Amino acid sequence: MSGKPKKSSQSKALAPKTNQKRPHSSKNRKSRIPPPQAARIMQRYVAGENIRSIARDEGRDRGTVSRIVQSEEMQAHTQKMREQYYGLAELAMDGLRRALEQSHDGKLAHEVLQNLGVVPSAQELSAIQRQMQQTGPVTEEEMVKAEMLKLVTGAYERAKMFNMPKPSLDDLDDNPELPSA
C-alpha cells in the first residue's frame, strides 16, 4: 500500500478539473512580435506603405500590423513628427518670402497660389465657366468692371507682397497720364 490516502468518488466530483484553461484578460496583452520587427513595420507604414503589403512581406496578419501601427507608441511617434513638421512652417514661409522677393519668380508665386487654392484648378475653372454660362448674358460694362476689379486686386496684393506703397485715390487724381473721371 502506498502512503497516499484514497479520494472518495464524491470529492472527485467537487474538485476542479486541472486541465481547464483559465480565461485570459484581453487587456495588456504582450505582443509576440519581436521589437525589431515591430519597429520595421512602423517605419514602413510611416514611409507610406500600405498595411496589406507590410503584412504580406513581414509574414504577419493584417490585424496584427494594424494593431502595431495604431499603437500608443506609433501615435506618440507620429505626434512628435507632426510637431517637428509644423515647426518648419515658419522657416518655410520665410524662405518662400525671400525667394519671391529676390527672384520675382512668377512660376514659384503661381505654384504657391495654386497650392493655397487661390488659383482655381482646371475642374474648378470649368465649374466657374459653366456657372457663368448659366447666369445668362453679361454686358460689356459688367465684364470691364470685373476685369478692373481683378487688376486692382492684383496690384494691391503685389504691393503688399513686395512692400511697395499702395496707391491712393489722391495719387490717381494727381497722375496726368490717367484720364480724369
Secondary structure as GFF3:
##gff-version 3
##sequence-region A 1 181
A	DSSP	alpha_helix	9	14	.	.	.	ID=ss1
A	DSSP	alpha_helix	35	46	.	.	.	ID=ss2
A	DSSP	alpha_helix	51	58	.	.	.	ID=ss3
A	DSSP	alpha_helix	62	69	.	.	.	ID=ss4
A	DSSP	alpha_helix	72	87	.	.	.	ID=ss5
A	DSSP	alpha_helix	89	103	.	.	.	ID=ss6
A	DSSP	alpha_helix	106	116	.	.	.	ID=ss7
A	DSSP	alpha_helix	122	134	.	.	.	ID=ss8
A	DSSP	alpha_helix	140	161	.	.	.	ID=ss9
A	DSSP	alpha_helix	169	174	.	.	.	ID=ss10
###
